[in-house]
């Protein structure tokens, strides 16, 4: 596809410089458009949490030039599920090399800050394709106009563009702008609270009560899930930063959180709350939990799938469009898929094409993200809880851990979006030259583009 001239390229405003916003910025930049991102924070608070970067997302990230090894991503070797009370293991899924062979990339574990910094570099690097993304920090957006389109800042300034992308999280006011009514998230029924904290591996190794956790490196790449019962409180942990740190998550239910309306990842809580929530766990796990130094706690809020993501020349993506609970490890990945699909959908588009291309983007993304949004209400061992609701969005039954993994990891967002464009815009549509440096396609689709 020939490059757009400066007069033809779109002027795009993205609100929110999180994972979805930066992924969209990279993708739109590679499509030849001008991108401005407005972020309300100063991006100087390092959130103590890690994140899954699964094959459906990392194929494209690596093809854009992201270096998993340089960014200390950890390759998952397996998922172990066991009793938090007895430590007895009752399920183990071997991962490792076969995941890459089947899905085109491994399951990575990354510190959220490491992933975010790598995306920011890809978006703003002067050496990359297209024009570097412009990032403005400490800017609060107080209103959206989808028809103009424009955003209004807290200063009163109005910023206009050819397209406005709202990627500003679960509490985004853009959702109400698009739907025409409030659609606020609410606490989830089964697990309504979450603890997060990081434990350095060296701290565990140094104490004989907790040295079993690392087993002299035998636990490298292992994700552990310990449950009080199938639907009881659960503790999840996996390594990040090259195995130097263990990311820890505690899922629980507390009636005090039933009326919660706001998430805040930075809210600290005394460690005694964590230990009380898992008081019935095995003493060896209690010892691991006791290594936590800074514990954050926040309510898990859920907002069901919405009927549309677009209005006029405005679109919502990421958590603004499909906030997800952590159970499937797909929240960040789905924001990345949004960004990839948006850039491809708008490749070669001019201002007059925006509404048509947004319809293609929504067709590529909304049903899939909605399905995973519902799936994320259940852990990998709780598929039956959500199978019926998921069926509204998926044509085949998804009622097991294996089927969840196939649906989550096997999808090829690049090929899906290209095929939609070929079917409705240009039968010979090709990605712009240089859009990817490497191969972003799943093993099943790669031969078509060889």
Buried (B, 14 or more C-beta within 10 A) or exposed (E): BEBBEEEBBBBBBBBBBBBBBBBBBBBBBBBBBBBBBBBBEEBEEEBBBBBBBBBBBBBBBBBBBBEBEEBBBBBBBBBBBBBBBEBEEEEEBEBBEEBBEBBBBBBBBBBBBBBBBBBBBBBBBEEBBBBBBBBEEEBBBEEBBBEBBBBBBEEEEEBEBBBBBBBBBBBBBBBEBBBEEEEEBBBBEBBBBBBBBBBBBEBBBEEEBBEBBBEEEEBBBBBBBBBBEEBBBBBBBBBBBBBBBBBBBBBBBBEEBEEBEEBEBEEEBEBEBBBEBBEEBBEEBBBBBBBBEEBBBBBBBBBBBBEEBBBBBBBBBBBBBBBBBBBBBBBBBBBBBBBBBBBBBBBBBBBEBBEEBBBBBBBBBBBBBBBBBBBBBBBBBBBEBBBEBBBEBBEEEBBBBEBBBBBBBBBBBBBBBBBBBEEBBEEEBBBBEEBBBEBBBBBEBBEEEE
